[in-house]
Amino acid sequence: MSMTVVAKKRKGLYEALYLLTWFLLGAAVVGVVSGVVAYLSLSANLPPLYTLRTYRPLTVTEVYADDGTLIAEFAEQRRKVVPIKQIPEHVQKAFIATEDFRFTSTGGLIFLVWVGLWLKKSSPSTPMPGVEPRPSPSKWPAPFSFRPSGPSPVSSRNRSWPSKWNDISARKKSSTFI
């Protein structure tokens, strides 16, 4: 082998390592950015931590008479706060079995389920027969609103609305916006 062939092989190897380095660096940046986006999108709807420390569930307001008898109860939801030790073990296991049967083996967090839920939330819904899909905001007509209140934007001789308003009325009648 001559020296030029060896130099060309080394040059090709260095170029491959250079490209591999940039590819791995780019993949790492994409991974970090997608992780941050996933975290921000999942944590956007979570309450602040201080509200979890000072959590007070809605309970029943009970009114008692002087002798201690219950006169009335007022509540939107009939909840009673019970310590976990007062709940029988078989009832606790029943709740866990109905909610997540893998709770004891996973500790309650399954990463792949979270990823699946995030993908399902970010992807369009599956079309169902007989139901028209909801149009995306980019497909909405420019002034997406109902007819304006007040005088007609056309002359008093012509009582019809401009064509864009008729188009919106026709779309509202023919399809359902959820």
N, C-alpha and C positions, 0 to 999 in steps of 0.2 A: 504494500500500500504506500502510496506516495503521501507526502505531507499535506497536499491540498485536499485529498479525500478525507483525511482525518480531521482537518480543520473544518471542512464542510459538515461532517457528521457532528462535530462539537457545536458548530454554529446552529445546526438544526435542533440539537438537544437544548441549547440555551434558549432558542426561540420557543420551543415547546414548553420549557419550564417557565419562561416569561409569560406566555399565554395562560398557562395553568395557574400561575400566581394571580394574574389579573382576574381570571374566571373565579377562583376561590374567594378573592377579595370582594368581587361584585356579588357573589352569592351570599357572602356574610353580610354585606350591607343590605341586600334585599331581605335577608332573614331578620335582621335587626329592625328594619323599617316595618316589615309586615308584623313582627311581634309587637311593636309599639302601637301600630294601628289596631291590631286585635285587642290589645289591652285597653286602649282608649275607647273602642267601640263597645266592649263588654262592660267596662266600668262606668260608662256614661249614665246608666240607669240605676246604679247602686246608690243607696243612701250614704251619707257621711258616717264615719265610724263613731262619732260622738253620739249620734242618735241610737246606735246599737247599745251603747253603754247605759243610756238613760231611757231604755225602752219601757213604755208603760202601755200595755195592751188595753183595748176597750173592754171594760168590764161592766157588770150590772150594777146600777145604783139602787140600793135597797133602802126603803123607808120603813122604820120600825116605830111601833107605838111605845108609850111609856112603860108598859108591862113587858116589852121585849118581843111582842108578836110582830110578824112581818105584815105590813100593810100593803105595800106596793113595790114593784120592781120596774125600773126604767132602763131600757138599753136598745141600741140598734142591733147588737149581736149579743147573744146570751153566752158570755164567756166567764169562766171561773179560773183563776190562777191557782194551779195545784203544783206543789213541789214534785219533782221527778220521783222521789222516793215513795210517794203515795200512789203512784201508778203501778199496777201489777206488771211483773216482768213479761207475762204472755201478751199483754196489751201493747207494751213497748215493742216487742218483737213483731206483733201483727202490723203496727204502723210501719216499721222498717221493711217488712216483707212486701207491703203494698206499695210503698214509695220507691225503694231501691233494694232489691234482694242482694246486691253486691256490696252493700254499705260496709259490712264488717271486713271484707277483704280489701276494699279500696280506700277506706277512710272517708268515703263520701265524695271524693273528687275523681272523676274519670276524664282525663285530658282529651281523649278521642271523642267523647260525647260532646264536650265543649266546642271542639273544632267543628264537629258536624252541625251543632246548633248554630254556630256562627255562620257557617257556609249556607245553611238553610235560610237563615235570616237575611243574608245578603243576596241570595239568588232569587229570581222571580218565582212566583208560585206555580204549581202545576195546573195547567188548564183543566177545567172540569166540563163535561158535556152540558150544554144548555146554559152555561154561564159565560158571559163575555168578560175578558180580562180587563182589569182597570188600566186605563191608559197612564203612561208615565207622565210626569209633569212637563217633560219636553214636548209631548204630543198634545197638550192642552191648547185650546185656542188662546190667542194673545190676551184678550181681557177676559179671563175665566171668571165670570160672575153672572149673577142673574140680571134680568133687565133692571136698569137703573130707575130709581124713583124720580118723579118730577116730569117735566114736559118731555114730549117725544123729541128726539134729535132730528126729526124730519119735519117738513112743512106741514101746516094744518090741513092742506088739501089731500095729501097722501098720508093715510093713516097706517101704512105698513112700516114695520121697523126695518132698519138697514139689514142687508143680507147677512152680515156676520152675526147679528142677534138671532135671525131666523135659523141660521146654521146651529147655533148653540141650543135653541129650543128644540130643534129636530133631533139633535144628539141626545138631549136629556130624555126625550120621549122614547127613543129607540134603544138606548142602552142605560145600564144602571151604573152610576158612580158610587162606589162604596166609600 
